[in-house]
Amino acid sequence: MRRSDRGQVTAEAALVLPTLTLFGAVLIWGLMAASAQIQCVDAARAAARAAARSDPPSEAAAAARAVAPEGARVSLSREGDLVRVRVTARSAGPGPLAVSLGGEAVALAEETVA
């Protein structure tokens, strides 16, 4: 190794390591956000099934909250023969990384099926 190349590896490592760390953190955040999105969809489905079975709205909301991410909001509505459930939550992350996530499910009320 030549004498003029001695600090080059250190300088390259000083640039690459923070970039790799940031890239890894963004990947982890993306996986956490995707997981929370899936939880919102699953929670909406669970609540829609419960509401379609004519369970009280409080029980349907409780079914959603059991599956939903922490701090999620659940809204139930009835539109004719259909039960619609929306679950929304904020993903973990600082500032602009804390995005709004949500899931929605619709089910046909069982008392209307003959």
N, C-alpha and C positions, 0 to 999 in steps of 0.2 A: 504494500500500500504506500502510495506516495504521501509525502508530508502535507501537501496541499489538500488532500481528500479527507483528512482526519475528522473534521467537524461536520462533514456532509451527512453522514448517517444520523447523527444526533438531530440535525436540522430537519431531515425528512421525517424522522420519528415524531418530532415535536409538531409537525403539521398533520401527520396521518392519524396518530392516536386520538386526538380530540374529535376528528372527523368520524372515525369509526365508533367512538363512544356515542356521539350524537346520532349517528345512523342506527345504532343498536337501541337507543332510547326511543327513537321514533318508531321503530319496528315493534317494540314492546307496547307503546301507546296504541298503535294500530290494532294489535291483537286484543288489547283490553277494550277498545272501542267496539270492535267487531263482536266480542263476547257480550258486551252490554246490549248491543243491538239485537243479538239473538235472544237474549233474556227478555227484552221488551216484546218481541214477537211471540215468544212462548207464553209470557204472562197474558198477553191479549187473547191468545187462543184458549188458555185455561179459563179465563173469566168469561169469554163468549160461550164456551161449553156449559159452564155453570149457570149463566143467565138463561141460556136456551132451555135448560132443564127446569126453569122456573124457580131456581134458587133465589132467595132474597138478594137484592142488590148489594147489601153489606157482605154477604157470603161470597158473591162473585168477585167483589173488589178485594176481599181477603185472599181469595185464590190467586188473584193477579199479583198482589203484594208479596205473596210467599215465593213467587218465582222471579219477580221483577228486580232490577238493581235497586240498591238503597237510594231512597229519596225520589223514587219514581212517582209520577202522578197517573191516576187511573180515572178514566171517564167512561161511563156506560150510558148508552142511549137506546131507545126503542124506536124503530122506524117501520111502522106497520107490523109485518110478520118477522122482521129482522131485528136482531140484537147486534149493536155495534159497540165495540170496546176499543178505546185508544189508550195506549200506555206510552208516556213520554218520560225521558230522563236525560240528565246531563252526564256526559262522559267525564272521567277523571282526567285532569290535566290543567296546566296553568294557562291563563289567558285565552288566546285564540284556539288552543288545543281542546278546550272544554266545549265540545260541540253538542248540539241537541240531537238526541236519538229518539226513535219512536217505532212503535209497531201498532198495527191495527188488525182486528179480526171481526168478521161478520158471521153470524150463525142464524139459521132459521129456528124460530121458537118451536119447541116440540109440541105445544098444544095446538099448533096450526096444522100439524101433519096428521092426516087421517087416512 
